[in-house]
Amino acid sequence: MPKARLKIIPLGGLSEIGKNMMALEYQNDIIVIDAGLMFPEEEMLGIDLVIPDISYLVENRDKVRGIVLTHGHEDHIGALPYLLPQLNVPVYATKLTVGLVSVKLKERKAFSGAKLKTVSFGEKVSLGQFRVEFFPVCHSIPDSAGLIIQTPIGTVIHSGDFKLDYTPVCGEPTALSRLAQLGGQGVLLLLSDSTYAELPGYTPSESVVGETLDRVIAEAPGRVIVTTFSSLVSRIQQVIDSAAKYGRRVFIVGRSMSDTVHMAIELGYLHAPEGVLARLDELRGLPHNKIIFVTTGSQGEPTSALVRIANQDHPQLHIIRGDTVVISASPIPGNEGLINKTVDTLFKQGAQVLYNKVAPVHVHGHAAQEELKLMLSLIKPKFFVPVHGEYRHLSFHGTLAELVGIPKENIFVLEDGDVLELNQQSGKKTGKITYSNVYVDGLSVGDIGSVVLRDRKMLSKDGIVMVIIAINQQTGKLVGRPDIVSRGFVDTTESSEMIEASRDLVAKVLDHGGARPADWSYINTKIRDTLNKYYYDQTRRRPMVLPFMVKV
């Protein structure tokens, strides 16, 4: 009897940066890899976050055996508070990742019944017909894992986010010997990180940043403010090490940063000598050249500590001339404008600002082309699917796989919602599941659809015109002239003639000879069509027209 096929279904992270999520399905078993979020794009007006659409998993919830996490970054764990209430399955991850997920669930007061299971490297977890083993990879956060997934038709390897750093600050280097061993035994499929597939060469080691930070902290005449992601534990460790060396004290600013640091110290991922970490109330009287602040805000987020400090909106801290600010993170695509604005504000207040363009104060956590080629050469998979990246990154990675000898017909560049089916000999895309973005806006999850976004876009571009008409309840005739109010469309005092003319136009449209009152939906449509055409002819703009009827 022929064996069943293995289905690979990306639910996020392919053709975009963020909201990484992948489902593997074999007969009656599904496992899910990662559950991340994505920050909204510019046209997603008012949206806070974007998360994967899990309707396929909810429909097949009796098959879902568990969620396996590769590491603790937002784009891999951030959707869990929103997804777990709908899909309460066990979540498997390494110790630090479990710690970060707990902080996240607590922060959102999201879900108290989560089944979080801690897994060590080398440990095997059975999930239905899948057996999953975690192996260490180097990334910009400790305890990052790749996955070795034994399936009934062969071995699947998922790289997680990785780079090859032979001198990592925290954690173990990528387990190349284990991957080479598996490559020798035969690997069916490799799913590998494509985020920096455009970049030639190698990614520099994390230790390069340590040297720069050390020099900055040694030479800074006043206070030093280092801003980074709260999950970048290795960077925080480098700051603490340099502070201890030069007799400075470290103040952690911002709630998410404090929560993460406390959790990382408790679990043994951060080590601070006695007396280096201090509370903000111990600041008074300390010389400026003995102070380091570590804050969030490396992406210019409006509510973050650094941005509030820059805007003189922070209750305890403000910039003092002579401060040195180090922005130790790369901008997430789309955030460049926010970051530049923050940097400008800091410079205006007399701070010296160091960021990646002017000093090596950050290295990213993803493999460049030579490392990706090495991974492919070691594992020698039969089939290859590039993951994590926009379409061009996936395409570049597919080309690299061809260069190292993987046949073109065995390389599959997928997008979210595609279904790839594999057996031991061949693979093919067999269709697409219904899939769309799920928007988080305030407390609502998934209630905001494309119609609401279209309306918001329309309102933000051309404004709104409200038409208030009074109609006699008995006769259906217009009482008085219609009233027109506009916001964000035209200045009513300057364009009063046009507004008056449009009032006459509406009155004319409604002055029908029939004795019976006309249907409201007919009146509504007629007013909209008439005014849309008139305003477009006059202004070449299309405001949203909202008629209101008052019966008198």
C-alpha distance (Angstrom), angle and dihedral (degrees) to the residues before:
residue distance angle dihedral
M1 . . .
P2 3.84 . .
K3 3.79 114.1 .
A4 3.81 119.0 -112.0
R5 3.79 119.7 -101.9
L6 3.79 125.9 -104.0
K7 3.81 112.5 -124.0
I8 3.82 121.3 -147.8
I9 3.84 111.5 -163.6
P10 3.84 118.5 177.4
L11 3.82 110.2 -152.7
G12 3.81 95.8 179.8
G13 3.82 143.7 -10.0
L14 3.81 98.6 55.8
S15 3.83 112.4 107.9
E16 3.81 90.5 8.5
I17 3.81 140.7 60.6
G18 3.80 107.9 -112.6
K19 3.83 141.5 12.6
N20 3.79 91.1 78.6
M21 3.80 113.7 -169.0
M22 3.80 131.6 148.4
A23 3.82 131.2 -178.8
L24 3.82 123.8 -154.2
E25 3.82 114.5 -164.4
Y26 3.80 129.9 -171.9
Q27 3.83 118.4 171.6
N28 3.85 105.2 -56.7
D29 3.80 98.0 -7.7
I30 3.81 130.4 85.6
I31 3.80 126.7 179.5
V32 3.79 122.7 -171.5
I33 3.81 123.7 -146.7
D34 3.85 114.6 -151.9
A35 3.81 129.9 -23.2
G36 3.80 108.7 -141.5
L37 3.77 137.9 166.6
M38 3.80 132.4 -135.2
F39 3.79 129.6 -144.7
P40 3.82 112.4 -117.4
E41 3.79 122.6 -95.3
E42 3.80 120.0 -121.3
E43 3.80 95.6 -95.7
M44 3.84 92.3 52.9
L45 3.79 92.1 90.3
G46 3.80 115.6 -159.0
I47 3.82 93.6 -2.3
D48 3.83 115.2 135.8
L49 3.82 101.0 -166.4
V50 3.79 141.8 -5.9
I51 3.82 120.3 -138.2
P52 3.83 133.0 -176.7
D53 3.79 121.6 -85.7
I54 3.82 105.7 -114.2
S55 3.82 98.0 179.2
Y56 3.86 89.2 117.3
L57 3.83 90.1 55.2
V58 3.81 93.1 44.7
E59 3.84 89.7 51.7
N60 3.83 88.9 50.9
R61 3.82 97.1 34.9
D62 3.84 92.9 134.3
K63 3.84 88.3 63.2
V64 3.83 97.2 48.2
R65 3.83 108.2 103.9
G66 3.80 99.3 179.4
I67 3.81 150.4 -47.7
V68 3.81 117.1 -99.5
L69 3.83 117.5 -159.4
T70 3.80 124.5 -153.7
H71 3.84 97.5 -163.3
G72 3.80 145.2 -23.7
H73 3.81 105.1 -92.7
E74 3.82 119.5 124.3
D75 3.82 92.5 -115.4
H76 3.83 88.0 60.8
I77 3.84 104.6 34.3
G78 3.83 105.8 17.2
A79 3.83 96.9 96.4
L80 3.83 94.7 55.2
P81 3.85 95.6 92.2
Y82 3.83 88.4 56.9
L83 3.82 98.6 39.0
L84 3.81 103.9 41.3
P85 3.84 95.0 67.2
Q86 3.85 87.0 58.9
L87 3.79 97.2 38.2
N88 3.78 111.2 30.3
V89 3.80 100.7 -172.6
P90 3.84 129.5 139.0
V91 3.82 116.0 -81.0
Y92 3.83 117.5 -146.7
A93 3.81 122.4 -161.0
T94 3.80 144.8 135.2
K95 3.81 120.5 -81.8
L96 3.83 100.1 -93.1
T97 3.82 92.2 42.9
V98 3.83 90.4 53.0
G99 3.83 87.5 50.0
L100 3.82 91.9 52.1
V101 3.83 92.1 46.6
S102 3.83 90.0 51.7
V103 3.84 90.4 51.3
K104 3.83 89.4 49.1
L105 3.82 94.8 48.8
K106 3.81 91.1 46.5
E107 3.83 91.9 47.5
R108 3.81 91.8 53.6
K109 3.84 92.4 39.4
A110 3.76 79.0 -134.7
F111 3.72 114.0 143.7
S112 3.76 129.4 -4.2
G113 3.83 97.3 -176.3
A114 3.84 97.4 63.9
K115 3.82 113.9 141.8
L116 3.82 101.7 -139.5
K117 3.83 115.8 -178.8
T118 3.82 122.6 -168.8
V119 3.82 115.7 -140.1
S120 3.83 127.5 -169.5
F121 3.79 125.4 -142.2
G122 3.81 110.7 -86.6
E123 3.82 92.1 22.2
K124 3.83 116.3 126.5
V125 3.81 121.9 -140.5
S126 3.83 121.2 -163.6
L127 3.82 114.1 -142.3
G128 3.81 108.9 174.4
Q129 3.81 106.7 -62.7
F130 3.82 91.6 -16.0
R131 3.81 123.7 90.7
V132 3.80 113.5 -163.1
E133 3.82 125.4 -161.8
F134 3.83 121.8 -173.5
F135 3.82 118.4 -141.0
P136 3.83 126.5 -173.9
V137 3.82 120.3 -101.7
C138 3.78 129.1 178.4
H139 3.81 115.7 -114.4
S140 3.81 136.0 140.6
I141 3.81 92.0 -78.4
P142 3.83 128.6 54.3
D143 3.80 121.7 -110.6
S144 3.81 93.2 33.7
A145 3.79 112.4 160.7
G146 3.75 141.6 -162.2
L147 3.80 118.6 -154.4
I148 3.80 132.4 -125.1
I149 3.81 105.7 -161.6
Q150 3.81 117.9 -168.6
T151 3.81 109.8 -155.1
P152 3.84 128.8 178.0
I153 3.84 89.7 -102.2
G154 3.83 100.2 43.0
T155 3.80 147.5 -58.9
V156 3.82 121.7 -48.5
I157 3.82 119.5 -165.0
H158 3.82 121.5 -160.4
S159 3.82 111.2 -167.9
G160 3.82 96.7 -158.4
D161 3.83 111.4 -155.9
F162 3.79 106.0 -37.7
K163 3.77 149.1 159.1
L164 3.80 131.8 -179.3
D165 3.80 106.5 -108.6
Y166 3.81 112.6 163.6
T167 3.84 92.4 -171.9
P168 3.82 104.6 43.3
V169 3.82 118.9 177.2
C170 3.82 93.6 -139.9
G171 3.78 131.0 18.3
E172 3.78 132.8 2.7
P173 3.81 129.6 -44.6
T174 3.83 118.2 -106.6
A175 3.84 109.3 -70.9
L176 3.80 96.8 -115.4
S177 3.83 94.7 159.4
R178 3.84 91.4 57.5
L179 3.82 90.1 48.4
A180 3.82 92.0 49.1
Q181 3.83 89.1 50.3
L182 3.82 90.6 52.9
G183 3.81 90.5 45.0
G184 3.81 88.2 57.0
Q185 3.83 91.2 51.9
G186 3.83 93.5 48.5
V187 3.81 129.5 -96.8
L188 3.81 122.1 -143.0
L189 3.81 99.0 -160.3
L190 3.80 139.1 7.3
L191 3.81 121.1 -160.1
S192 3.81 106.1 -168.3
D193 3.84 137.5 -176.3
S194 3.84 112.8 -101.3
T195 3.84 102.2 177.8
Y196 3.83 94.7 117.3
A197 3.83 99.2 24.7
E198 3.84 89.1 126.3
L199 3.81 92.1 61.5
P200 3.82 116.8 92.7
G201 3.81 121.3 -143.1
Y202 3.80 126.9 12.4
T203 3.82 134.8 -38.8
P204 3.83 110.8 -111.1
S205 3.81 118.4 -113.0
E206 3.81 122.1 -95.7
S207 3.83 87.5 -119.4
V208 3.86 89.4 72.5
V209 3.82 88.4 66.9
G210 3.82 91.0 48.4
E211 3.82 90.3 58.3
T212 3.84 92.3 49.5
L213 3.82 93.6 47.0
D214 3.79 90.2 47.5
R215 3.81 91.2 53.5
V216 3.84 93.3 45.3
I217 3.82 92.5 49.9
A218 3.81 91.9 46.3
E219 3.82 94.3 50.0
A220 3.83 103.3 34.7
P221 3.83 109.5 115.2
G222 3.83 94.2 -153.2
R223 3.77 140.5 10.2
V224 3.82 120.6 -22.5
I225 3.82 120.9 -143.7
V226 3.81 114.1 -166.5
T227 3.79 116.6 -169.3
T228 3.80 123.0 -168.6
F229 3.82 142.0 134.9
S230 3.80 111.6 -60.1
S231 3.82 89.0 -127.9
L232 3.84 93.9 55.4
V233 3.80 91.9 100.0
S234 3.82 94.2 164.4
R235 3.83 90.9 58.1
I236 3.82 91.6 49.9
Q237 3.83 88.5 49.9
Q238 3.82 90.5 52.8
V239 3.83 90.0 52.3
I240 3.83 91.9 49.2
D241 3.83 91.4 48.8
S242 3.82 92.8 51.5
A243 3.82 91.6 44.3
A244 3.81 90.8 54.2
K245 3.82 89.9 48.2
Y246 3.84 94.6 52.7
G247 3.81 98.9 35.5
R248 3.80 96.8 -109.5
R249 3.81 126.4 141.3
V250 3.82 122.1 -129.2
F251 3.82 121.9 -135.9
I252 3.81 117.3 -167.4
V253 3.83 110.8 -146.2
G254 3.82 125.9 -165.5
R255 3.79 131.4 38.4
S256 3.82 100.1 -104.7
M257 3.83 90.9 46.8
S258 3.85 91.6 49.3
D259 3.83 92.8 47.2
T260 3.81 92.2 50.1
V261 3.83 94.2 45.6
H262 3.82 92.6 49.5
M263 3.80 91.3 48.4
A264 3.84 93.0 46.5
I265 3.84 91.4 50.0
E266 3.82 91.1 48.4
L267 3.81 91.6 50.9
G268 3.82 92.6 45.1
Y269 3.84 98.7 -112.4
L270 3.81 93.6 116.0
H271 3.79 123.8 48.8
A272 3.80 120.3 -164.5
P273 3.83 122.1 178.5
E274 3.81 115.4 -126.5
G275 3.82 113.1 -75.4
V276 3.83 98.3 11.9
L277 3.82 97.5 101.4
A278 3.81 112.7 63.0
R279 3.80 139.9 -179.0
L280 3.83 120.8 -114.6
D281 3.81 91.3 -114.7
E282 3.86 88.1 64.5
L283 3.83 91.0 61.7
R284 3.80 96.4 91.2
G285 3.80 114.0 103.8
L286 3.83 96.5 8.6
P287 3.85 114.0 131.5
H288 3.82 111.8 -112.6
N289 3.80 92.7 -119.6
K290 3.83 89.8 60.9
I291 3.83 96.2 57.4
I292 3.82 132.7 93.1
F293 3.81 123.4 174.0
V294 3.82 120.9 -162.1
T295 3.82 112.2 -160.5
T296 3.78 144.5 163.3
G297 3.82 121.0 -116.0
S298 3.80 103.2 92.4
Q299 3.84 88.7 135.5
G300 3.81 95.6 49.8
E301 3.84 91.6 -110.5
P302 3.83 106.5 178.4
T303 3.83 95.4 -131.4
S304 3.82 96.6 44.1
A305 3.81 124.3 111.7
L306 3.84 97.2 -111.9
V307 3.81 94.4 49.9
R308 3.81 91.3 47.8
I309 3.83 89.7 49.0
A310 3.85 90.2 48.7
N311 3.83 90.9 49.0
Q312 3.84 91.8 47.8
D313 3.79 87.8 -117.9
H314 3.82 99.1 117.6
P315 3.83 114.8 108.9
Q316 3.84 95.2 -140.0
L317 3.80 109.1 21.8
H318 3.78 139.4 49.6
I319 3.80 133.8 166.3
I320 3.80 116.9 -86.3
R321 3.82 120.2 -160.2
G322 3.82 106.8 -98.0
D323 3.83 96.1 35.7
T324 3.81 116.7 137.5
V325 3.81 114.8 -142.2
V326 3.82 118.9 -163.7
I327 3.83 116.6 -164.5
S328 3.79 101.6 -160.1
A329 3.82 104.2 -175.2
S330 3.79 139.0 70.3
P331 3.79 116.8 -111.5
I332 3.80 115.2 -100.8
P333 3.85 104.8 -123.1
G334 3.81 107.6 -86.2
N335 3.83 95.6 26.1
E336 3.81 96.8 84.1
G337 3.82 94.0 99.3
L338 3.81 93.4 52.6
I339 3.80 91.8 48.5
N340 3.83 93.9 47.7
K341 3.80 89.8 51.0
T342 3.83 91.1 52.3
V343 3.84 91.7 47.4
D344 3.83 90.6 51.0
T345 3.83 91.7 50.0
L346 3.82 90.7 50.1
F347 3.82 92.5 50.0
K348 3.84 90.7 49.2
Q349 3.81 89.0 57.4
G350 3.78 92.9 53.9
A351 3.82 101.4 -98.5
Q352 3.80 123.7 140.4
V353 3.84 105.6 -129.3
L354 3.80 123.9 -158.0
Y355 3.80 119.5 -169.2
N356 3.78 135.4 157.0
K357 3.81 97.1 -79.2
V358 3.81 92.5 57.3
A359 3.84 103.3 32.4
P360 3.84 137.5 11.6
V361 3.82 93.2 -104.4
H362 3.81 95.4 138.3
V363 3.80 139.9 31.9
H364 3.77 120.1 -168.1
G365 3.79 122.5 -122.0
H366 3.80 100.7 -124.5
A367 3.79 134.0 96.6
A368 3.81 120.0 -107.5
Q369 3.82 123.8 -144.3
E370 3.82 99.9 -75.7
E371 3.83 91.9 50.0
L372 3.82 91.1 47.9
K373 3.81 89.8 51.2
L374 3.82 90.7 49.6
M375 3.84 90.7 51.5
L376 3.83 91.0 50.2
S377 3.83 92.6 46.5
L378 3.82 93.6 49.6
I379 3.80 95.7 47.4
K380 3.84 98.1 37.4
P381 3.83 93.4 -164.9
K382 3.82 122.0 -164.7
F383 3.83 91.0 -137.7
F384 3.80 129.0 27.2
V385 3.82 131.7 -160.0
P386 3.84 117.2 179.8
V387 3.85 110.7 -143.6
H388 3.85 138.4 -174.7
G389 3.79 109.1 42.0
E390 3.77 148.8 71.1
Y391 3.81 117.1 -72.2
R392 3.81 94.1 -92.8
H393 3.84 91.1 53.4
L394 3.81 90.7 51.3
S395 3.83 90.7 47.7
F396 3.83 92.2 49.9
H397 3.81 90.0 49.6
G398 3.83 90.3 49.4
T399 3.83 89.0 54.2
L400 3.84 90.6 50.7
A401 3.82 89.1 52.9
E402 3.82 89.5 53.5
L403 3.82 89.8 50.9
V404 3.81 91.3 56.6
G405 3.81 91.4 50.8
I406 3.81 108.4 -92.6
P407 3.83 108.3 142.7
K408 3.80 113.6 -109.7
E409 3.83 92.8 -125.0
N410 3.84 89.3 58.5
I411 3.83 94.3 55.3
F412 3.82 115.1 87.9
V413 3.80 121.1 -168.6
L414 3.82 102.3 -163.8
E415 3.81 136.1 -174.6
D416 3.80 130.1 -149.4
G417 3.80 111.0 -68.4
D418 3.84 96.2 20.7
V419 3.81 116.4 132.4
L420 3.82 116.2 -142.5
E421 3.81 116.9 -171.2
L422 3.82 121.0 -160.7
N423 3.77 135.8 -173.3
Q424 3.82 124.8 174.6
Q425 3.81 93.1 -85.5
S426 3.78 107.8 34.4
G427 3.77 147.2 6.4
K428 3.80 135.4 -152.0
K429 3.79 140.5 174.8
T430 3.79 104.0 -111.1
G431 3.79 102.7 -178.0
K432 3.76 146.2 -59.4
I433 3.80 133.0 -83.1
T434 3.82 119.0 -135.3
Y435 3.77 104.1 -89.4
S436 3.81 139.1 166.1
N437 3.81 139.2 156.8
V438 3.80 116.5 -82.4
Y439 3.81 111.7 -143.6
V440 3.80 125.1 -149.5
D441 3.80 111.0 -153.9
G442 3.80 115.1 172.5
L443 3.79 106.1 -54.4
S444 3.80 95.8 -18.3
V445 3.80 118.8 96.1
G446 3.79 117.8 -166.8
D447 3.84 95.1 -11.7
I448 3.80 93.0 105.9
G449 3.81 110.0 81.7
S450 3.79 135.5 178.5
V451 3.85 90.9 -86.0
V452 3.84 91.7 60.2
L453 3.82 90.9 46.3
R454 3.82 90.5 48.9
D455 3.82 89.8 51.7
R456 3.83 91.4 48.2
K457 3.80 90.2 50.3
M458 3.81 90.7 49.5
L459 3.81 92.2 48.4
S460 3.81 91.9 47.6
K461 3.82 92.6 50.1
D462 3.82 106.6 38.0
G463 3.81 107.1 7.6
I464 3.79 130.6 -137.0
V465 3.81 136.8 -68.1
M466 3.82 119.4 -160.5
V467 3.81 118.9 -160.1
I468 3.81 114.8 -161.3
I469 3.81 114.6 -165.8
A470 3.81 126.9 -178.0
I471 3.82 114.9 -149.4
N472 3.79 128.6 -171.5
Q473 3.80 107.6 -114.8
Q474 3.84 94.8 -142.3
T475 3.80 103.2 39.9
G476 3.83 101.3 27.2
K477 3.83 87.9 -133.1
L478 3.80 124.6 139.6
V479 3.83 115.0 -97.9
G480 3.80 110.2 -147.9
R481 3.82 123.3 -31.5
P482 3.83 122.1 -44.3
D483 3.80 116.3 -99.3
I484 3.81 118.8 -131.8
V485 3.81 124.4 -160.7
S486 3.82 122.4 -179.4
R487 3.82 133.0 -168.1
G488 3.80 124.0 -172.7
F489 3.83 92.3 -4.4
V490 3.81 109.4 85.0
D491 3.79 136.4 -20.0
T492 3.83 99.9 -98.1
T493 3.84 93.1 -149.8
E494 3.82 93.2 53.5
S495 3.82 94.9 40.0
S496 3.81 96.9 38.2
E497 3.82 91.9 126.8
M498 3.80 92.4 56.9
I499 3.83 91.9 46.1
E500 3.87 90.1 49.2
A501 3.80 90.7 49.1
S502 3.82 90.6 50.3
R503 3.86 90.0 51.3
D504 3.82 88.9 54.9
L505 3.80 89.8 47.2
V506 3.82 92.2 54.4
A507 3.82 91.3 46.5
K508 3.81 89.7 52.0
V509 3.82 92.3 49.1
L510 3.82 91.3 51.3
D511 3.79 96.2 44.5
H512 3.81 94.3 95.0
G513 3.79 120.2 161.6
G514 3.83 97.4 -133.5
A515 3.80 119.2 114.1
R516 3.81 93.5 -141.4
P517 3.82 121.6 76.5
A518 3.81 110.9 -103.2
D519 3.80 119.7 -117.9
W520 3.86 112.0 -88.3
S521 3.82 94.7 -132.3
Y522 3.83 88.4 54.1
I523 3.84 91.7 49.5
N524 3.84 90.4 46.0
T525 3.82 93.6 52.4
K526 3.83 92.8 42.7
I527 3.84 92.9 53.0
R528 3.82 92.4 46.8
D529 3.82 94.5 48.2
T530 3.82 93.0 46.4
L531 3.82 95.7 47.3
N532 3.82 94.8 40.6
K533 3.79 89.8 56.4
Y534 3.82 94.2 42.6
Y535 3.84 95.6 47.7
Y536 3.80 92.1 45.1
D537 3.82 91.1 51.8
Q538 3.84 90.6 48.5
T539 3.84 101.0 40.6
R540 3.84 109.3 9.2
R541 3.84 86.2 -124.3
R542 3.79 131.4 113.7
P543 3.81 112.0 -145.2
M544 3.79 119.6 -175.0
V545 3.83 107.0 -97.8
L546 3.83 115.5 -149.6
P547 3.82 116.5 -177.1
F548 3.85 118.3 -159.5
M549 3.80 122.6 -167.3
V550 3.80 123.9 -152.5
K551 3.84 115.9 -168.2
V552 3.81 113.8 -146.9
